[in-house]
């Protein structure tokens, strides 16, 4: 399993925050969040998942389970110890599954624009990518301009530089096929054994959501709130599914505030 490229900010001696991006992004999505989290006194680390950004595809395939294993390998390789886990979109399905498998490795959770429910349903692009033939046509035909159009139609903050970074996920055949394997391994029924386990972690949790999220509506945040005792919900107005891109300053401020309080509370 290949090592993962990453971005980071802050001192390795400070409490660790592990930020996991969604689809089809990379660690670049955290570019404005990393320095803000570091300025609040944390060591912020964001990997590129295998096959995204500057990380090579995994020769063993792009299945959900492989990404979970790679995340633990990355954490161990970097010597991060316990982390505050911050996730978005597919980073949620990967990161939250990892957190449940390694409960002693998490001291806080920041969850955005994702789901972790055994009765979940794929919609929109997810349904296309999971469908034989349609998924292949989508990943094989999409060029940079097409990706720019798709992302621009759902986010006000994804500019040309970001599109260049995210198009790396479509740069070659192994990367495109890895996307299909990720989605086609994403059977929500696999989460049945994890029911109740996020709440059982017993760690401070922030649900930081876009007001107009088309892929993971705010109702999902409210469900997380019911299932995780003490979880806090913050909904950012004027933002959608790509909430980090739409309002990076507000997102970073809310996250830094939460992490500061969570660290203080867990240190008592």
C-alpha positions as CSV (number, residue, x, y, z in Angstrom):
1,X,0.0,0.0,0.0
2,X,1.6,3.3,-1.0
3,X,2.3,6.2,1.3
4,X,0.0,9.2,1.1
5,X,1.0,12.7,0.1
6,X,-0.2,15.2,2.6
7,X,-0.3,18.9,3.6
8,X,0.2,20.1,7.2
9,X,0.5,23.1,9.4
10,X,1.6,23.7,13.0
11,X,4.0,22.0,15.3
12,X,4.2,18.2,15.6
13,X,4.3,18.7,19.3
14,X,0.8,20.2,19.4
15,X,-2.5,18.1,19.6
16,X,-3.1,16.4,16.2
17,X,-6.0,17.1,13.9
18,X,-6.5,14.7,11.0
19,X,-8.5,16.2,8.1
20,X,-9.9,13.8,5.5
21,X,-11.2,15.2,2.2
22,X,-14.2,14.1,0.1
23,X,-14.8,13.3,-3.6
24,X,-13.4,14.3,-6.0
25,X,-11.2,16.6,-4.0
26,X,-7.9,16.3,-2.2
27,X,-6.1,17.8,0.7
28,X,-6.2,21.1,-1.2
29,X,-9.7,21.6,0.0
30,X,-8.3,22.2,3.5
31,X,-5.8,24.9,2.2
32,X,-7.4,27.7,4.2
33,X,-8.4,25.6,7.2
34,X,-5.0,24.2,8.0
35,X,-3.3,27.5,8.9
36,X,-6.3,28.6,11.0
37,X,-6.3,25.3,12.9
38,X,-2.5,25.6,13.4
39,X,-2.8,29.2,14.6
40,X,-5.2,27.9,17.3
41,X,-2.5,25.6,18.7
42,X,-2.9,22.4,16.8
43,X,-0.9,20.2,14.4
44,X,-3.2,20.0,11.4
45,X,-2.5,17.2,8.9
46,X,-4.5,16.4,5.7
47,X,-3.6,13.4,3.5
48,X,-4.5,12.9,-0.2
49,X,-6.5,9.7,-0.3
50,X,-4.9,7.1,-2.6
51,X,-5.6,8.0,-6.2
52,X,-6.5,11.6,-5.4
53,X,-4.3,14.7,-5.4
54,X,-0.7,13.8,-5.4
55,X,-1.1,10.3,-3.9
56,X,-0.5,7.3,-6.1
57,X,-3.4,4.9,-6.7
58,X,-3.3,1.8,-4.4
59,X,-2.1,-1.2,-6.5
60,X,-4.4,-3.3,-4.3
61,X,-7.5,-1.4,-5.5
62,X,-9.6,1.5,-4.5
63,X,-12.2,-0.2,-2.3
64,X,-13.6,1.5,0.8
65,X,-11.9,-0.9,3.1
66,X,-8.5,-0.3,1.5
67,X,-8.9,3.5,2.1
68,X,-9.7,2.8,5.8
69,X,-6.6,0.7,6.1
70,X,-4.5,3.3,4.4
71,X,-5.7,6.0,6.8
72,X,-4.5,4.0,9.8
73,X,-1.2,3.3,8.0
74,X,-0.8,7.1,7.4
75,X,-1.6,7.9,11.0
76,X,0.9,5.4,12.3
77,X,3.6,6.4,9.8
78,X,3.3,10.0,10.8
79,X,3.3,9.1,14.5
80,X,0.2,11.2,15.2
81,X,-1.2,9.4,18.2
82,X,-4.7,10.4,19.2
83,X,-6.3,12.8,16.7
84,X,-9.3,15.1,16.3
85,X,-10.8,13.7,13.1
86,X,-12.4,16.1,10.7
87,X,-14.2,14.6,7.7
88,X,-16.1,15.7,4.6
89,X,-18.2,13.6,2.1
90,X,-16.4,10.3,1.3
91,X,-13.8,11.2,3.9
92,X,-16.7,10.7,6.4
93,X,-17.4,7.2,5.3
94,X,-13.7,6.3,5.4
95,X,-12.7,8.3,8.4
96,X,-15.7,7.5,10.7
97,X,-15.3,3.8,9.9
98,X,-11.7,4.1,10.8
99,X,-12.6,5.9,14.1
100,X,-15.0,3.2,15.1
101,X,-12.3,0.6,14.4
102,X,-9.7,2.5,16.5
103,X,-11.8,4.2,19.3
104,X,-8.8,5.0,21.4
105,X,-7.2,7.0,18.6
106,X,-9.8,9.8,18.5
107,X,-10.3,12.7,20.9
108,X,-12.8,14.7,18.9
109,X,-14.9,14.5,15.8
110,X,-15.7,17.2,13.2
111,X,-18.3,15.9,10.7
112,X,-19.4,17.7,7.5
113,X,-21.6,16.8,4.5
114,X,-21.6,13.0,4.9
115,X,-23.5,10.1,6.2
116,X,-22.8,7.0,8.3
117,X,-26.1,5.2,8.3
118,X,-26.7,1.6,7.3
119,X,-30.0,2.6,5.6
120,X,-28.4,5.3,3.5
121,X,-29.1,5.8,-0.2
122,X,-26.9,6.9,-3.0
123,X,-28.2,9.8,-5.1
124,X,-27.0,11.8,-8.1
125,X,-23.4,11.3,-9.1
126,X,-23.0,8.4,-6.6
127,X,-25.8,6.5,-8.4
128,X,-24.1,7.0,-11.7
129,X,-20.7,5.9,-10.5
130,X,-22.1,2.7,-9.0
131,X,-23.9,1.8,-12.2
132,X,-22.0,-0.5,-14.6
133,X,-21.5,1.3,-17.9
134,X,-22.7,4.7,-16.8
135,X,-19.9,5.0,-14.3
136,X,-17.3,4.1,-16.9
137,X,-18.7,6.6,-19.4
138,X,-18.7,9.3,-16.8
139,X,-15.1,8.9,-15.6
140,X,-13.7,8.3,-19.1
141,X,-15.4,11.2,-20.8
142,X,-15.0,13.9,-18.2
143,X,-12.3,16.5,-19.1
144,X,-11.0,19.4,-17.1
145,X,-13.6,21.8,-18.4
146,X,-16.4,19.4,-17.7
147,X,-15.2,19.0,-14.1
148,X,-15.0,22.8,-13.8
149,X,-18.6,23.0,-15.0
150,X,-19.9,20.4,-12.6
151,X,-18.1,21.8,-9.6
152,X,-18.9,25.4,-10.5
153,X,-22.6,24.5,-10.7
154,X,-22.7,23.5,-7.0
155,X,-20.0,25.6,-5.4
156,X,-19.2,29.3,-5.4
157,X,-15.7,28.7,-4.1
158,X,-14.1,26.2,-6.4
159,X,-11.9,28.3,-8.7
160,X,-9.5,27.3,-11.5
161,X,-6.6,26.4,-9.2
162,X,-8.9,24.0,-7.2
163,X,-10.2,22.4,-10.4
164,X,-6.6,21.8,-11.5
165,X,-5.9,20.0,-8.2
166,X,-9.1,18.0,-8.3
167,X,-8.8,16.9,-11.9
168,X,-5.7,14.9,-10.8
169,X,-8.2,12.2,-9.7
170,X,-8.9,11.7,-13.5
171,X,-5.3,11.8,-14.7
172,X,-5.0,8.2,-15.7
173,X,-6.8,4.9,-16.0
174,X,-5.9,3.5,-12.5
175,X,-7.2,6.7,-10.8
176,X,-10.5,6.6,-12.8
177,X,-11.0,2.9,-12.1
178,X,-10.2,3.5,-8.4
179,X,-13.2,5.9,-8.2
180,X,-15.5,3.3,-9.5
181,X,-14.2,0.7,-7.1
182,X,-14.6,3.1,-4.2
183,X,-18.3,3.8,-5.0
184,X,-19.1,0.2,-5.9
185,X,-17.7,-1.0,-2.7
186,X,-19.8,1.6,-0.8
187,X,-22.7,-0.6,0.2
188,X,-24.3,1.1,3.2
189,X,-25.4,-2.2,4.6
190,X,-21.7,-2.6,5.6
191,X,-22.4,0.0,8.3
192,X,-24.9,-2.2,10.1
193,X,-22.3,-3.5,12.6
194,X,-21.3,0.1,13.3
195,X,-24.7,1.2,14.5
196,X,-24.4,3.2,17.7
197,X,-20.6,3.1,17.7
198,X,-20.0,6.7,16.9
199,X,-22.0,7.7,20.0
200,X,-20.1,5.1,22.0
201,X,-16.8,6.9,21.3
202,X,-17.9,9.5,23.8
203,X,-15.9,12.3,22.3
204,X,-16.9,16.0,21.6
205,X,-18.5,16.2,18.2
206,X,-19.2,19.1,15.9
207,X,-21.6,18.8,13.0
208,X,-20.6,21.6,10.6
209,X,-23.0,21.6,7.6
210,X,-23.9,23.6,4.5
211,X,-27.4,25.0,4.6
212,X,-28.2,23.8,1.0
213,X,-26.4,20.5,0.8
214,X,-27.8,18.6,-2.1
215,X,-25.9,15.4,-1.4
216,X,-26.1,15.2,2.3
217,X,-29.0,17.4,3.5
218,X,-29.1,19.0,6.9
219,X,-31.5,16.3,8.0
220,X,-28.4,14.0,8.1
221,X,-26.7,16.4,10.6
222,X,-29.8,16.2,12.8
223,X,-29.7,12.5,12.7
224,X,-26.1,12.5,13.8
225,X,-27.1,14.9,16.5
226,X,-29.7,12.4,17.8
227,X,-27.3,9.5,17.7
228,X,-24.2,11.2,19.2
229,X,-24.8,12.5,22.8
230,X,-23.8,16.1,23.2
231,X,-23.1,16.8,19.5
232,X,-23.2,20.4,18.4
233,X,-24.7,21.4,15.1
234,X,-23.6,24.5,13.2
235,X,-25.3,25.2,9.8
236,X,-23.5,27.8,7.6
237,X,-26.0,29.9,5.6
238,X,-25.3,30.5,1.9
239,X,-23.3,27.3,1.6
240,X,-23.9,23.9,0.1
241,X,-22.3,20.4,-0.1
242,X,-18.8,21.9,-0.6
243,X,-19.1,23.9,2.5
244,X,-15.4,24.2,3.1
245,X,-14.9,25.7,-0.4
246,X,-18.0,28.0,-0.1
247,X,-17.1,29.6,3.2
248,X,-13.5,28.7,4.2
249,X,-13.0,31.5,6.7
250,X,-16.3,30.8,8.6
251,X,-15.7,27.0,8.5
252,X,-12.1,27.5,9.8
253,X,-13.3,29.8,12.6
254,X,-16.0,27.4,13.7
255,X,-13.7,24.4,13.6
256,X,-10.9,26.2,15.5
257,X,-13.4,27.4,18.2
258,X,-14.7,23.9,18.6
259,X,-11.3,22.2,18.8
260,X,-10.1,24.7,21.4
261,X,-13.0,24.0,23.6
262,X,-13.0,20.2,23.0
263,X,-9.3,20.0,23.9
264,X,-9.8,22.0,27.1
265,X,-12.8,19.8,28.1
266,X,-11.0,16.5,27.4
267,X,-7.9,17.7,29.4
268,X,-10.0,18.1,32.6
